[in-house]
């Protein structure tokens, strides 16, 4: 029996990809939820369609939880100098942003260019309007919109601004007070911040991300709540790593994972009761942790190389669908919901195509010209 378990473990290690495609698939699904949520702008009086409550808000909460879990996992696995926790935290956050900076700035450029094209024709002073649009881009370009300077164009990227702002002090606490942060601060903060959000919304799901609460806006509170729940997810994942590959354990984790997702989506999509939805948010980190651990049979469905497209296409859709939505509103204001959704999907595809072309050109320019300029090596 022991030999069988060892062989199974070795086989599993050979098959399992380094990247967690199941987690990428879940992010892709929740990205589509955000896309569908923003298509609600096309719902008219005669539209026979209803959306699950807080379709966008809960999806973004999922992204925060995953980001918090990955934050802890990256820091724990790193060999950063813990004698300088402030510097280490800043380096960590900058490194995280560097990984998506080209995608982020390219999407912002595409959005701004199309935005100028859409709205400048109706301006009385087009040249002045162009300068104003460009000058207002800096808070968003530097991910500072959720500091309170809410001057934004590509609105869905508020998630990244809130995440990186909150991630800086959380990463510091993790470097400086690891035990306290993991086992006391984060779990307690997750529960209390979710409770605070329940109370101020009276168990509803009002979009109050730009509303000021004390010295911070609501988006930061939502990010803080989700990231702390992500820490809880990592604690569960870290415990699951102790499990072996016994068939009984794998079956048990598979059943738990499936049951939690059924409960979660049942409360959200079928019951649509806000209190039930707030309640099941407490078990969401468990399902995410099991998915990240790769210990269930569900994970073994996500070993195909083609599934590597989930991550980049999710990011592309998330970054580029907002300008598509606004283009439909501007050019087809009276269209039906089905037509609006179809046009939004088509315009998103066009925006994504421009996004990929510009990134490709930027990489070519960097490798052939700019890399030599910014490197310390003599040419």
For each residue, the residues with C-beta under 8 A, 3 or more apart:
1: 4 5
2: 5 6
3: 6 7
4: 1 7 8
5: 1 2 8 9 244 245 246
6: 2 3 9 10
7: 3 4 10 11
8: 4 5 11 12 245
9: 5 6 12 13 244 245
10: 6 7 13 14
11: 7 8 14 15
12: 8 9 15 16 245
13: 9 10 16
14: 10 11
15: 11 12 300 303
16: 12 13 294 299 303
17: 20 21 303 305
18:
19: 24 308 311
20: 17 23 24 291 292 294 299 302
21: 17 24 25 302 303 304 307 308 310
22: 25 26 291 294 298 299 301 302
23: 20 26 27 66 288 291 292
24: 19 20 21 27 28 302 307 308 310 311 314
25: 21 22 28 29 302 307 310
26: 22 23 29 30 62 66 288 291
27: 23 24 30 31 62 63 66 310 311 314
28: 24 25 31 32 310 311 313 314
29: 25 26 32 33
30: 26 27 33 34 59 62 63
31: 27 28 34 35 59 314 317 318
32: 28 29 35 36 317
33: 29 30 36 37 55 56 58 59
34: 30 31 37 38 55 56 59 60 156 318 321
35: 31 32 38 39 317 318 321 344 348
36: 32 33 39 40 51 55 341
37: 33 34 40 51 55 56 59
38: 34 35 41 56 156 321 322 325
39: 35 36 42 325 337 340 341 344
40: 36 37 43 51
41: 38 325 328 329 340
42: 39 47 328 335 336 337 339 340 341 344
43: 40 47 49 337
44: 47 336 337
45:
46:
47: 42 43 44 336 337
48:
49: 43 337
50:
51: 36 37 40 55
52: 55 268 269 272
53: 205 268 272 274 277
54: 57 58 205 274 277
55: 33 34 36 37 51 52 58 59
56: 33 34 37 38 59 60
57: 54 60 61 205 207 222
58: 33 54 55 61 62 205 268 277 281
59: 30 31 33 34 37 55 56 62 63
60: 34 56 57 63 64 159 222 226
61: 57 58 64 65 222 225 226 229 281 284
62: 26 27 30 58 59 65 66 226 284 288
63: 27 30 59 60 66 67 159 163 226
64: 60 61 67 68 159 163 222 223 225 226 227 229 230
65: 61 62 68 69 226 227 229 230 233 284 285 288
66: 23 26 27 62 63 69 70 230 233 288
67: 63 64 70 71 163 167 226 227 230
68: 64 65 71 72 170 226 227 228 229 230 231 233 234
69: 65 66 72 73 230 231 233 234 237 285 288 289 292
70: 66 67 73 74 230
71: 67 68 74 75 92 96 167 170 171 174 227 230 231
72: 68 69 75 76 174 182 230 231 234
73: 69 70 76 77 234 237
74: 70 71 77 78 92 96
75: 71 72 78 80 92 171 174 175
76: 72 73 234
77: 73 74
78: 74 75 92
79:
80: 75 88 91 92 175
81: 84 87 88
82: 85 88 175 176
83:
84: 81 87 88
85: 82 88 89 172 175 176
86: 89 90 172
87: 81 84 90 91
88: 80 81 82 84 85 91 92 171 175
89: 85 86 92 93 168 169 171 172 174 175
90: 86 87 93 94 168
91: 80 87 88 94 95
92: 71 74 75 78 80 88 89 95 96 171
93: 89 90 96 97 164 167 168 171
94: 90 91 97 98
95: 91 92 98 99
96: 71 74 92 93 99 100 164 167
97: 93 94 100 101 104 143 160 164
98: 94 95 101
99: 95 96
100: 96 97 103 104 160 315
101: 97 98 104 105
102: 105 106 359 362 363
103: 100 106 107 315 316 319 355 359
104: 97 100 101 107 108 157 160 319
105: 101 102 108 109 141
106: 102 103 109 110 355 358 359 362
107: 103 104 110 111 154 157 316 319 320 355
108: 104 105 111 112 137 140 141 153 154 157
109: 105 106 112 113 358
110: 106 107 113 114 320 323 351 354 355 358
111: 107 108 114 115 153 154 320 322 323 351
112: 108 109 115 116 133 134 137 153
113: 109 110 116 117
114: 110 111 117 118 323 327 351
115: 111 112 118 119 133 153 323 326
116: 112 113 119 120 130 133
117: 113 114 120 121
118: 114 115 121 326 327 330 331
119: 115 116 122 123 129 330
120: 116 117 123 126 129 130
121: 117 118 126
122: 119
123: 119 120 126 128 129
124:
125: 128 129
126: 120 121 123 129 130
127: 130 131
128: 123 125 131 132
129: 119 120 123 125 126 132 133
130: 116 120 126 127 133 134
131: 127 128 134 135
132: 128 129 135 136
133: 112 115 116 129 130 136 137
134: 112 130 131 137
135: 131 132 138
136: 132 133 139 151 153
137: 108 112 133 134 140 141 153
138: 135 141 142 144
139: 136 142 144 145 147 149 150 151 152
140: 108 137 143 144 145 151 152 153 154 157 161
141: 105 108 137 138
142: 138 139
143: 97 140 146 160 161 164 165
144: 138 139 140 147 149 161 165
145: 139 140 149 150 151 152 158 161
146: 143 150 158 161 162 165 217 219 220 223
147: 139 144 161 165
148: 212 216 217
149: 139 144 145
150: 139 145 146 210 217
151: 136 139 140 145
152: 139 140 145 155 157 158
153: 108 111 112 115 136 137 140
154: 107 108 111 140 157 319 322 323
155: 152 158 322
156: 34 38 159 318 319 321 322
157: 104 107 108 140 152 154 160 161 319
158: 145 146 152 155 161 162 209 219
159: 60 63 64 156 162 163 223
160: 97 100 104 143 157 163 164
161: 140 143 144 145 146 147 157 158 164 165 219
162: 146 158 159 165 166 209 219 220 222 223
163: 63 64 67 159 160 166 167 223 227
164: 93 96 97 143 160 161 167 168
165: 143 144 146 147 161 162 168 220 223
166: 162 163 169 170 220 223 224 227
167: 67 71 93 96 163 164 170 171 227
168: 89 90 93 164 165 171 172
169: 89 166 172 173
170: 68 71 166 167 173 174 181 186 224 227 228 231
171: 71 75 88 89 92 93 167 168 174 175
172: 85 86 89 168 169 175 176
173: 169 170 176 177 180 181 185
174: 71 72 75 89 170 171 177 178 181 182
175: 75 80 82 85 88 89 171 172 178
176: 82 85 172 173 181
177: 173 174 180 181 185
178: 174 175 181 182
179: 182 183
180: 173 177 183 184 185
181: 170 173 174 176 177 178 184 185 186 231
182: 72 174 178 179 185 186 231 234 235
183: 179 180 186 187 235
184: 180 181 187 188
185: 173 177 180 181 182 188 189
186: 170 181 182 183 189 190 228 231 232
187: 183 184 190 191 228 231 232 235
188: 184 185 191 192
189: 185 186 192 193 224 225 228
190: 186 187 193 194 225 228 229 231 232
191: 187 188 194 195 282
192: 188 189 195 196
193: 189 190 196 197 221 224 225 228
194: 190 191 197 198 225 229 278 281 282
195: 191 192 198 199
196: 192 193 199 200 221
197: 193 194 200 201 221 222 225
198: 194 195 201 202 203 278
199: 195 196 202
200: 196 197 208 213
201: 197 198 204 205 206 208
202: 198 199
203: 198 274 275 278
204: 201 274
205: 53 54 57 58 201 274 277
206: 201
207: 57
208: 200 201 211 218
209: 158 162 217 218 219 222
210: 150 217 218 219
211: 208 217 218
212: 148 215 216 217 218
213: 200 216 217 218 221
214:
215: 212
216: 148 212 213 220 221
217: 146 148 150 209 210 211 212 213 220 221
218: 208 209 210 211 212 213 221 222
219: 146 158 161 162 209 210 222 223
220: 146 162 165 166 216 217 223 224
221: 193 196 197 213 216 217 218 224 225
222: 57 60 61 64 162 197 209 218 219 225 226
223: 64 146 159 162 163 165 166 219 220 226 227
224: 166 170 189 193 220 221 227 228
225: 61 64 189 190 193 194 197 221 222 228 229
226: 60 61 62 63 64 65 67 68 222 223 229 230
227: 64 65 67 68 71 163 166 167 170 223 224 230 231
228: 68 170 186 187 189 190 193 224 225 231 232
229: 61 64 65 68 190 194 225 226 232 233 281 284 285
230: 64 65 66 67 68 69 70 71 72 226 227 233 234 285 288
231: 68 69 71 72 170 181 182 186 187 190 227 228 234 235
232: 186 187 190 228 229 235 236 285
233: 65 66 68 69 229 230 236 237 285 286 288 289 292
234: 68 69 72 73 76 182 230 231 237 238 289
235: 182 183 187 231 232 238 239
236: 232 233 239 240 285 286 289 290
237: 69 73 233 234 240 241 289 290 292 293
238: 234 235 241
239: 235 236 242
240: 236 237 243 253 289 290 293 295
241: 237 238 293
242: 239
243: 240 246 249 253 293 295
244: 5 9 249
245: 5 8 9 12 249 250
246: 5 243 249 250
247: 250 251
248: 251 252
249: 243 244 245 246 252 253 295
250: 245 246 247 253 254 295 296 297
251: 247 248 254 255 297
252: 248 249 255 256
253: 240 243 249 250 256 257 290 293 295 296
254: 250 251 257 258 296 297 298
255: 251 252 258 259
256: 252 253 259 260 286 290 296
257: 253 254 260 261 287 290 291 296 298
258: 254 255 261 262 298
259: 255 256 262 263
260: 256 257 263 264 283 284 286 287 290
261: 257 258 264 265 287
262: 258 259 265 266
263: 259 260 266 267 280 283
264: 260 261 267 268 280 283 284 287
265: 261 262 268 269 270
266: 262 263 269 270 271
267: 263 264 270 271 273 276 277 279 280
268: 52 53 58 264 265 271 272 277 280
269: 52 265 266 272
270: 265 266 267
271: 266 267 268 276
272: 52 53 268 269 277
273: 267 276 277
274: 53 54 203 204 205 277 278
275: 203 278 279
276: 267 271 273 279 280
277: 53 54 58 205 267 268 272 273 274 280 281
278: 194 198 203 274 275 281
279: 267 275 276 282
280: 263 264 267 268 276 277 283 284
281: 58 61 194 229 277 278 284
282: 191 194 279 285
283: 260 263 264 280 286 287
284: 61 62 65 229 260 264 280 281 287 288
285: 65 69 229 230 232 233 236 282 288 289
286: 233 236 256 260 283 289 290
287: 257 260 261 264 283 284 290 291
288: 23 26 62 65 66 69 230 233 284 285 291 292
289: 69 233 234 236 237 240 285 286 292 293
290: 236 237 240 253 256 257 260 286 287 293 295 296
291: 20 22 23 26 257 287 288 294 296 298 299
292: 20 23 69 233 237 288 289
293: 237 240 241 243 253 289 290 296 299
294: 16 20 22 291 299
295: 240 243 249 250 253 290 299
296: 250 253 254 256 257 290 291 293 299 300
297: 250 251 254 300 301
298: 22 254 257 258 291 301 302
299: 16 20 22 291 293 294 295 296 302
300: 15 296 297 303
301: 22 297 298
302: 20 21 22 24 25 298 299 307
303: 15 16 17 21 300 307
304: 21 307
305: 17 308
306: 309
307: 21 24 25 302 303 304 310
308: 19 21 24 305 311
309: 306 312 313
310: 21 24 25 27 28 307 313 314
311: 19 24 27 28 308 314 315
312: 309 315 316
313: 28 309 310 316 317
314: 24 27 28 31 310 311 317 318
315: 100 103 311 312 318 319
316: 103 107 312 313 319 320 352 355 356
317: 31 32 35 313 314 320 321 348 352
318: 31 34 35 156 314 315 321
319: 103 104 107 154 156 157 315 316 355
320: 107 110 111 316 317 323 324 348 351 352 355
321: 34 35 38 156 317 318 324 325 344 348 351
322: 38 111 154 155 156 325 326
323: 110 111 114 115 154 320 326 327 347 351
324: 320 321 327 328 343 344 345 346 347 348 350 351
325: 38 39 41 321 322 328 329 344
326: 115 118 322 323 329 330
327: 114 118 323 324 330 331 343 347
328: 41 42 324 325 331 332 335 340 343 344 347
329: 41 325 326 332 333
330: 118 119 326 327 333
331: 118 327 328
332: 328 329 335 339 340 343
333: 329 330
334:
335: 42 328 332 339 340 343
336: 42 44 47 339 340
337: 39 42 43 44 47 49 340 341
338: 341 342
339: 42 332 335 336 342 343
340: 39 41 42 328 332 335 336 337 343 344
341: 36 39 42 337 338 344 345
342: 338 339 345 346
343: 324 327 328 332 335 339 340 346 347
344: 35 39 42 321 324 325 328 340 341 347 348
345: 324 341 342 348 349
346: 324 342 343 349 350
347: 323 324 327 328 343 344 350 351
348: 35 317 320 321 324 344 345 351 352
349: 345 346 352 353
350: 324 346 347 353 354
351: 110 111 114 320 321 323 324 347 348 354 355
352: 316 317 320 348 349 355 356
353: 349 350 356 357
354: 110 350 351 357 358
355: 103 106 107 110 316 319 320 351 352 358 359
356: 316 352 353 359 360
357: 353 354 360 361
358: 106 109 110 354 355 361 362
359: 102 103 106 355 356 362 363
360: 356 357 363 364
361: 357 358 364 365
362: 102 106 358 359 365 366
363: 102 359 360 366 367
364: 360 361 367 368
365: 361 362 368 369 370
366: 362 363 369 370 371
367: 363 364 371
368: 364 365 371
369: 365 366 372 373
370: 365 366 373 374
371: 366 367 368 374 375
372: 369 375 377 379
373: 369 370
374: 370 371
375: 371 372
376:
377: 372
378:
379: 372
